[in-house]
């Protein structure tokens, strides 16, 4: 995971300095493992012709359960730019929540929940 994030950081830096940050799109796949909706929003924003993905609004509304991959708007208004800024400011918290949820899920699996590996019994004396 860290290797993918390091590659993302490096690729973004390189392509941003060259004036073409959208060329780092493939490296954004590392974000998909952290939070799929955030990844979709970031892909839309970093594109050569950036658009506002509906996931920006969904990140504010925890009751919204799905967003279509084709649900986006061309960025043409100051209010949309403000939404992008708000999303980017909230991104660390979104990723933190996703990480905590993943840890809780894995914790359940590792402590005997569904999908847990069976425990090996201790060898008995004389075996």
Buried (B, 14 or more C-beta within 10 A) or exposed (E): EEEBBEBBEEBBEBBBEEEEBBBBBEBBEBBBEBBEBBBBBBBBBBBEEBBBBBBBBBBEEEEEEEBEEEBBBEBEEEEBEEBBEEBEEBBEEBBEEBEEEEEEEEEEEEEEEEEEEEEEEEEEEEE
